[in-house]
Amino acid sequence: MLLVLVLLILFTLSITGEKTPLNNGIGYDGTFYYQVAQNFTTDFWTTGYDRFRIFRIFPFFLINLFFSFFDIEPTLANLMHSMYVLHFCNLAILLFFFFKLIKQCAWKPTTSALIFGCFFFNHFVLKNCGYEIFLTDAFANTIFLASYYYLLRQKYLQAIAISFLGILTWPTVAYIIWLLYIFKDPFPKNAPYLKLHTGKLLSITLPLLSVGAVATLYLLHKQQLLESMLFIQISKPLLFTSAIAWSAFLYIVLRNCDGHIYTPSTYAREFIRQSPWKKLALIAIPFIAINLYLRAHANDDFYFSEVAFILQVFLRPLKYPFITPVAHICYFGILPLLVIFLFRDFSKNIFNRSPGYALAFLAFILFAIDSEARHVIPLLPLILVPLGDTLDKTDLSAKTVAILLALQIALSHFYIPLNIEGFAYSLVINDYYGISQRYFMNQGPWVSFHSLALWTGISLVTGFLIYQIVQKRKF
């Protein structure tokens, strides 16, 4: 209860504290969601929304429906206050399902407290939720957690029903839940799998894809596109150094991951064998109906390229050496470090759960290699359970957990003010590397070398402390 009280106090400070100076507190990315909340009942039936963002209108269209039903004027002040209420309601639902999850997992109190801190006491929850209030991330996170909980409880109808909210919020949430559901049963012991060490395969393949993406852009004389994705002028020695550092980091972390990855033909065969028509119909029929309905109200005003998104995911780890792990520590605190130091047992727990869990984890890794750490927020509950199970075996003392929680709150840096003199102007002129680093250091791809150096130092010190605590059982 003490941790919940601390969370409520800090979350309230976040919601009632600083707001982004862009667009009267709406922000840049939040502009679209604000317009949905303000004009949904008009826009949806006339111009519609573009084919990408029409799948990201929850819960903002509900605000508009509520305002319309009660004849409330959708002014900026009213919409801001409605978002305050919505974020507190969302936090309440998140807490409700989190405590049901830890009860289901039956962890020790110390493990539950540490997982609570990792999940809630980070920069996103304690600062960014309140600073950029018109975003889908927090709501997508809750949808995934609720659906995931029911999946663990084997209440599949509830899990799938809730997952469909993800189609209107962050579609990847729904797809990962369906993957966990469809391939929840183990494959036969003789099922063919790739005869390669999974961790070593990934530690070679991912850097090669990054280097291959750079080489392709150079061959096509698209260096300008490379620079636009990395927000710096290209330096070949820096790219080379970053590629070596990225390869070394992945090898060190993934070398102990030796779970089986089944062949594509195995997944296809088991999909046919394990998926009777009722299971398929439970997902396919409503999915097709929702897609057809939304696309009937869509336009082509906004262009989104899935290929460009995948390309930037592979390119961004090469901006600076170790930018991806440092960016995740900056955003999520000790959580990435715990995963790294416990990765052998952590990965075994994942691959032993189900073939679907292994695939879902590979999808998580794909999003996680991007230095923009916020991309994994909606899927964060996916790693809580295997991490909690792994931590539960380490037998951490209450004193140790208290130290780790203190580190987590310190690393959240929610207490650092952003809106200082000159900050708003630096955002307007897109000055990523000036005073606006107070904000952009949290966004990964926009981090400056100075901010990266600072957070690398913080990460090394924190990593040393956590290694002493978790691996050597000191403190």
C-alpha positions in Angstrom: 0.0 0.0 0.0 2.9 2.3 0.7 4.1 1.9 -2.9 0.6 2.6 -4.3 0.5 5.8 -2.1 3.8 6.9 -3.4 2.7 6.2 -7.0 -0.5 8.2 -6.6 1.3 11.2 -5.2 3.9 11.2 -7.9 1.4 10.5 -10.6 -0.8 13.4 -9.4 2.3 15.7 -9.5 2.8 14.6 -13.1 -0.8 15.1 -14.2 -1.1 18.5 -12.5 2.5 19.6 -13.2 4.3 20.7 -16.4 2.7 20.4 -19.8 4.4 20.5 -23.2 4.5 24.2 -24.4 3.6 23.0 -27.9 0.0 23.8 -29.0 -1.2 24.9 -25.6 -0.2 21.7 -23.8 -1.5 19.4 -26.6 1.9 18.7 -28.0 2.9 17.7 -31.5 1.9 14.0 -31.6 -1.1 14.8 -29.5 -2.7 17.2 -32.0 -4.4 14.4 -33.9 -5.8 12.8 -30.8 -7.0 16.2 -29.6 -8.9 16.7 -32.8 -10.5 13.3 -32.4 -11.7 14.2 -29.0 -12.9 17.6 -30.2 -14.5 16.7 -33.6 -15.0 12.9 -33.9 -18.8 13.0 -34.4 -18.3 15.4 -37.3 -15.1 14.2 -38.9 -15.7 10.5 -38.8 -18.9 10.8 -40.9 -17.5 13.4 -43.4 -13.8 13.4 -44.2 -13.0 10.4 -42.1 -9.4 9.7 -40.7 -6.4 8.5 -42.6 -5.8 4.8 -43.1 -3.1 4.6 -40.4 -4.3 6.8 -37.6 -8.0 5.6 -37.8 -6.7 2.6 -35.9 -5.5 4.9 -33.0 -8.7 6.8 -32.0 -9.4 5.1 -28.7 -10.2 6.4 -26.1 -10.4 9.9 -27.5 -13.5 9.3 -29.6 -15.3 8.3 -26.4 -14.6 11.7 -24.9 -16.3 13.3 -27.9 -19.3 11.0 -27.7 -19.6 11.8 -24.0 -19.4 15.5 -24.6 -21.9 15.3 -27.4 -24.4 13.3 -25.3 -24.2 15.7 -22.4 -24.0 18.8 -24.6 -20.6 19.8 -23.2 -18.6 22.3 -25.2 -15.3 20.6 -26.3 -13.1 23.6 -25.4 -9.4 23.2 -24.7 -9.9 23.5 -20.9 -12.8 20.9 -20.9 -10.8 18.4 -23.0 -7.7 18.8 -20.9 -9.7 18.2 -17.7 -11.4 15.2 -19.3 -8.0 13.8 -20.1 -6.9 14.2 -16.4 -9.9 12.1 -15.4 -9.3 9.6 -18.1 -5.6 9.1 -17.1 -6.6 8.6 -13.4 -9.3 6.1 -14.4 -6.7 4.3 -16.6 -4.2 4.2 -13.8 -6.9 2.7 -11.5 -7.7 0.0 -14.0 -4.0 -0.7 -14.5 -3.5 -1.1 -10.8 -6.5 -3.4 -10.5 -5.2 -5.8 -13.2 -1.6 -5.5 -12.0 -2.5 -6.7 -8.5 -4.7 -9.5 -10.0 -1.6 -10.5 -12.1 0.8 -10.7 -9.1 -1.9 -12.7 -7.2 -2.1 -15.1 -10.2 1.7 -15.4 -10.3 1.9 -15.9 -6.5 5.3 -14.1 -6.2 7.0 -13.3 -2.9 6.1 -9.8 -1.5 9.6 -8.6 -2.3 9.4 -9.7 -5.9 5.9 -8.1 -6.3 7.2 -4.9 -4.9 10.2 -4.8 -7.3 8.1 -5.6 -10.3 5.6 -2.9 -9.2 8.5 -0.4 -9.1 9.8 -1.4 -12.5 6.4 -1.1 -14.1 5.2 2.1 -12.5 8.2 4.1 -11.3 9.7 5.0 -14.6 9.9 8.2 -16.7 6.9 7.5 -18.8 4.4 7.0 -15.9 5.9 9.6 -13.5 6.6 12.4 -16.1 5.6 11.8 -19.7 1.9 10.7 -19.0 1.2 14.2 -17.5 3.6 16.1 -19.8 2.1 14.8 -23.1 -1.4 14.0 -22.0 -2.9 13.3 -25.5 -1.2 10.1 -26.4 -2.4 6.5 -26.7 0.6 4.7 -25.0 -0.8 4.5 -21.5 -4.2 3.2 -22.7 -2.6 0.6 -25.0 -0.5 -0.6 -22.0 -3.7 -1.1 -19.9 -5.5 -3.0 -22.7 -2.5 -5.3 -23.1 -2.2 -6.0 -19.4 -5.9 -6.7 -19.0 -6.1 -9.0 -22.0 -2.8 -10.7 -21.0 -4.1 -11.4 -17.5 -7.2 -13.2 -18.8 -5.1 -15.1 -21.2 -2.9 -16.4 -18.3 -6.2 -17.3 -16.4 -7.2 -19.2 -19.5 -10.3 -17.1 -19.9 -9.8 -16.8 -23.6 -13.1 -15.2 -24.5 -12.5 -12.2 -22.2 -8.8 -12.0 -23.4 -9.8 -11.8 -27.0 -12.7 -9.4 -26.5 -10.5 -6.9 -24.6 -7.7 -7.3 -27.2 -10.0 -5.9 -29.9 -9.7 -2.5 -28.2 -6.1 -2.6 -29.3 -7.2 -2.5 -32.9 -8.5 1.0 -32.2 -5.6 2.0 -30.0 -2.3 0.3 -31.0 -3.0 -2.7 -33.2 0.3 -4.5 -32.3 -1.3 -5.1 -28.9 -4.1 -7.1 -30.4 -1.7 -9.0 -32.7 0.6 -10.1 -29.9 -2.3 -11.3 -27.8 -3.7 -13.3 -30.7 -0.2 -14.8 -31.3 -0.1 -15.9 -27.6 -3.6 -17.4 -27.9 -3.2 -19.2 -31.2 0.1 -20.9 -30.3 -0.5 -21.3 -26.6 -0.3 -25.1 -26.7 3.1 -26.8 -26.9 4.3 -28.4 -30.1 5.2 -32.1 -30.4 8.6 -32.9 -29.0 9.8 -34.0 -32.5 8.6 -30.7 -34.2 11.4 -29.4 -36.4 13.2 -26.3 -35.2 16.1 -24.3 -36.4 19.3 -26.1 -35.6 21.1 -22.9 -34.6 21.8 -21.3 -31.3 19.0 -18.7 -31.0 20.9 -16.1 -29.1 24.0 -16.2 -31.3 21.8 -16.2 -34.4 20.0 -13.0 -33.2 23.3 -11.4 -32.2 24.7 -11.9 -35.7 21.5 -11.2 -37.7 20.4 -8.0 -36.1 23.7 -6.1 -36.5 23.9 -7.4 -40.1 20.5 -6.1 -40.9 21.5 -2.7 -39.4 24.8 -2.6 -41.4 22.9 -3.9 -44.5 20.4 -1.1 -44.2 23.2 1.5 -44.1 25.0 -0.2 -47.0 21.8 -0.2 -49.1 21.2 3.5 -48.5 24.8 4.3 -49.6 24.5 2.1 -52.7 21.3 3.9 -53.6 22.9 7.3 -52.8 20.3 7.9 -50.1 22.7 9.3 -47.4 20.3 12.2 -46.9 17.6 9.7 -45.8 20.0 8.1 -43.4 20.9 11.4 -41.9 17.2 12.3 -41.6 16.5 9.1 -39.6 19.5 9.6 -37.3 19.3 13.4 -37.0 23.0 13.8 -37.4 25.5 14.3 -40.2 26.9 10.9 -41.2 30.4 9.9 -40.0 31.6 6.5 -41.4 34.0 6.0 -38.4 31.2 6.7 -36.0 28.9 4.3 -37.9 31.6 1.6 -37.8 32.2 2.1 -34.1 28.5 2.0 -33.4 28.1 -1.2 -35.4 30.9 -2.9 -33.4 29.5 -1.7 -30.1 25.9 -2.9 -31.1 27.2 -6.3 -32.1 29.2 -6.7 -28.9 26.3 -5.7 -26.7 23.9 -8.1 -28.4 26.4 -11.0 -28.2 27.0 -10.4 -24.5 23.3 -10.3 -23.7 21.9 -12.9 -26.1 24.7 -15.5 -26.0 22.9 -17.3 -23.1 19.6 -17.5 -25.0 19.3 -21.0 -26.3 15.6 -21.6 -26.6 14.2 -23.2 -29.7 12.9 -21.2 -32.6 10.7 -23.5 -34.7 10.8 -23.5 -38.5 8.1 -21.5 -40.4 6.7 -24.7 -41.8 6.3 -26.0 -38.2 4.3 -23.0 -37.2 2.1 -23.3 -40.3 1.5 -27.0 -39.7 0.7 -26.5 -36.0 -1.5 -23.6 -36.9 -3.6 -25.8 -39.0 -3.6 -28.7 -36.5 -4.3 -26.7 -33.4 -6.7 -24.1 -34.7 -10.2 -25.4 -35.3 -12.6 -23.2 -37.1 -14.2 -21.9 -33.9 -10.8 -20.5 -32.7 -10.2 -18.8 -36.0 -13.7 -17.4 -36.2 -13.4 -15.9 -32.8 -10.7 -13.6 -34.1 -11.1 -13.5 -37.9 -14.8 -12.5 -38.2 -14.8 -9.5 -35.8 -11.3 -8.4 -37.1 -12.5 -8.4 -40.7 -15.7 -6.6 -39.8 -13.9 -3.9 -37.8 -11.3 -3.4 -40.5 -13.9 -3.1 -43.3 -15.9 -0.6 -41.3 -13.0 1.6 -40.4 -11.5 1.6 -43.8 -14.8 2.7 -45.2 -14.3 5.9 -43.2 -10.7 6.3 -44.1 -8.8 8.6 -46.4 -5.3 9.0 -47.8 -4.4 12.3 -46.2 -1.6 10.9 -44.0 1.2 8.7 -45.4 2.8 6.0 -43.3 5.3 3.5 -44.6 5.8 0.2 -42.8 9.0 -0.4 -44.7 10.4 3.0 -43.6 9.5 2.2 -40.0 11.3 -1.2 -40.1 14.2 0.6 -41.7 14.5 3.2 -39.0 14.3 0.4 -36.3 17.4 -1.2 -37.7 19.2 2.1 -38.4 18.7 3.9 -35.1 21.0 1.6 -32.9 23.9 2.9 -35.1 23.5 6.6 -34.3 25.9 6.4 -31.4 27.6 3.5 -29.6 25.3 1.7 -27.1 22.5 4.2 -27.8 19.7 1.6 -27.6 20.5 0.1 -24.1 21.3 3.6 -22.7 18.0 5.0 -24.1 16.0 2.2 -22.5 17.7 2.7 -19.1 17.0 6.5 -19.4 13.3 5.7 -20.0 12.7 2.6 -17.9 15.3 2.7 -15.2 16.6 -0.6 -13.7 14.2 -2.8 -15.7 16.5 -3.3 -18.7 19.4 -3.9 -16.5 17.6 -6.6 -14.5 16.6 -8.3 -17.8 20.2 -8.2 -19.0 21.8 -9.6 -15.8 19.2 -12.3 -15.5 18.9 -13.0 -19.2 19.8 -16.7 -19.1 17.0 -17.7 -16.7 14.7 -15.0 -18.1 14.9 -16.3 -21.7 14.5 -19.9 -20.6 11.3 -19.0 -18.8 10.0 -17.3 -22.0 10.9 -20.1 -24.4 9.5 -22.8 -22.1 6.1 -21.1 -21.8 4.8 -21.7 -25.3 5.8 -21.4 -29.0 3.5 -18.3 -29.2 5.4 -16.7 -26.3 8.7 -17.2 -28.1 7.3 -15.5 -31.3 5.8 -12.7 -29.2 9.2 -12.1 -27.5 11.0 -11.9 -30.9 8.4 -9.3 -31.9 9.2 -7.5 -28.6 12.9 -7.6 -29.4 12.2 -6.0 -32.8 10.5 -3.0 -31.2 13.1 -2.9 -28.4 16.2 -2.6 -30.6 14.8 0.8 -31.6 16.4 3.5 -29.4 13.0 5.2 -29.1 12.1 3.2 -26.0 8.5 4.3 -25.9 7.7 1.9 -28.7 7.7 -1.0 -26.2 5.4 0.6 -23.6 2.2 -1.2 -24.7 4.0 -4.5 -24.7 5.8 -4.1 -21.4 3.6 -6.5 -19.4 4.8 -9.3 -21.7 8.2 -9.4 -19.9 6.9 -8.7 -16.4 5.9 -12.3 -15.7 9.0 -14.1 -16.9 11.1 -11.4 -15.1 9.1 -11.8 -11.9 9.4 -15.6 -12.0 13.2 -15.2 -12.5 13.5 -12.7 -9.7 11.4 -14.8 -7.4 14.2 -17.4 -7.4 16.9 -14.9 -6.4 15.6 -14.5 -2.9 16.2 -10.8 -2.6 15.9 -9.3 0.9 13.5 -6.5 1.7 16.5 -4.2 2.2 17.9 -5.1 -1.2 14.5 -4.4 -2.9 14.2 -1.1 -1.1 17.6 -0.1 -2.5 16.6 -1.2 -6.0 13.3 0.8 -5.7 15.2 3.9 -4.6 17.4 3.5 -7.7 14.4 3.1 -9.9 12.7 6.3 -8.6 16.0 8.2 -8.9 16.5 7.1 -12.5 12.9 8.1 -13.5 14.2 11.8 -13.2 10.6 13.0 -13.1 11.8 15.8 -10.8 13.8 17.5 -13.5 11.8 20.5 -14.8 11.5 20.8 -18.6 9.8 24.1 -19.3 12.7 26.4 -18.4 13.5 29.7 -20.2 14.1 29.2 -23.9 12.8 25.6 -23.9 9.6 26.4 -25.8 11.4 28.3 -28.5 13.9 25.5 -29.0 11.0 23.1 -29.7 9.4 25.4 -32.2 12.7 25.7 -34.2 13.4 21.9 -33.9 16.6 22.6 -32.0 17.1 19.0 -30.9 20.6 19.4 -29.4 20.3 22.6 -27.4 18.3 23.3 -24.3 15.5 21.0 -25.5 17.7 18.0 -24.7 15.9 18.1 -21.3 13.0 16.6 -23.3 14.8 14.9 -26.2 17.3 12.9 -24.1 14.3 10.7 -23.3 13.4 10.1 -26.9 16.4 8.0 -28.0 16.9 9.0 -31.7 17.0 12.7 -30.8 19.5 12.4 -28.0 22.7 14.5 -28.2 26.2 13.0 -27.7 26.5 15.0 -24.5 23.3 13.6 -23.1 24.2 10.1 -24.2 27.6 10.4 -22.5 25.8 11.5 -19.3 23.4 8.7 -19.3 26.1 6.2 -20.3 27.9 7.1 -17.1 24.7 6.8 -15.1 24.0 3.4 -16.7 27.4 2.1 -15.9 27.3 3.1 -12.3 23.7 1.7 -11.9 24.7 -1.4 -13.8 27.6 -2.0 -11.4 25.4 -1.5 -8.4 22.7 -3.9 -9.7 25.3 -6.5 -10.7 26.6 -6.4 -7.1 23.1 -6.7 -5.7 21.6 -9.3 -8.0 24.6 -11.5 -9.0 26.8 -11.2 -6.0 24.0 -10.7 -3.4 25.8 -7.8 -1.8 24.0 -5.1 0.2 
